[in-house]
Amino acid sequence: MITDTFDSRTIANMEVALERACLLLPTGGGAHRARRIIAGKIIECAARGETTLSRLTEAGYAAAMQLNASGQSVRKKRSPAKRFLTPLNKLATQST
């Protein structure tokens, strides 16, 4: 368990770093899969002994940027038809 591996200060730093990094995600940090990937990179950083808030945050930012750059959308992709129809449906319901 993670609480057995790291002290309370490191865990607190890891939590803050994760929250900060998730703000860089296009979904605002709500995607579970992306959070897990970022958390894994932060844990790896801490396991190497780099436990300062700044270093953990850097690791989290790097993971978030890599996710964004690789195009690994954390949202389910909609088909082209749904992308087109959804705004039209919203317009239709607003005008009635």
N, C-alpha and C positions, 0 to 999 in steps of 0.2 A: 504494500500500500504506500502511496506517495507520502503520507504523513510520517511513515517510519523512515523514509529516506532523507527528507529535508526538514530543517528546523522551521519554526513558525514564521520567522522573518522572511526566509526564502519563499515559503509558500505564499505569504502575503504579496511579496514582490512578483511572484509568478502570476497571481490572480490579476494584479494591476496591469502587468505587461500584456496579458491575454485580452483584457478589456480594451486597452489602448489599441492593440493591433487589430482587433475586430472592427474598430471604427473605420478602418481603411477598406473594409469589404463593401461591395456595392449594395449589399442587403442591409447594411448598418449593423452587422454583427449577429444577426439572428440565425444564421445557418449552422446547423449542428455539425455537419461534415467539415466545413471549413474551420470551425472552432477547434475541432479535434486535431486537424492537421497542424494548426498553429500551436496548439497546446503541446503537441508532441515535439515540435521544434524548440519550444521554450523549455520543456523538460530535458531535452538533450543538452541544451546550453547549461542548465543548472547542474546536470550530472557531470559536466566537464569542470565544474567548480566555479563557473562564471555566474555568480548569484546576485550581482548588484541589479538594482532596478533598471538602470540605464542599459546594461548589457542584455538583460532578459527582454527588455522592450525592443532593443535593436533586433534581436533574434525573432521576435514576434512580428515586427514590421517587415523584416526580410521575407518571412514565410507568407505574410499577407500579400506583399508585392509580387511574390513568385506565383501565388494563386491567381492574382489579377492578370499578370502578364501571360500566363499560360492559357488563359481563357477558360479555366476550369470554373464554369459558372456554378454557383452554389444553388441557384434556382433551377427548377426543372425547365427545360427549354420547351417553349410552345411551338407548335407547328406554324408555318408561315400563314396558313389560313386563320388560325386562332389569333395571331398577332394582328392581322388585318381586321378580323371581325369584332374583336373585343372593343376597340374604340368606337366602331360603328354601332355596336349594341348599346354602348353607353350614351352615344348621341341620340339614338332612337328612343331610349327610355327617358331622356331629359326633355325631348321635344314633345312628348305626349302628356 
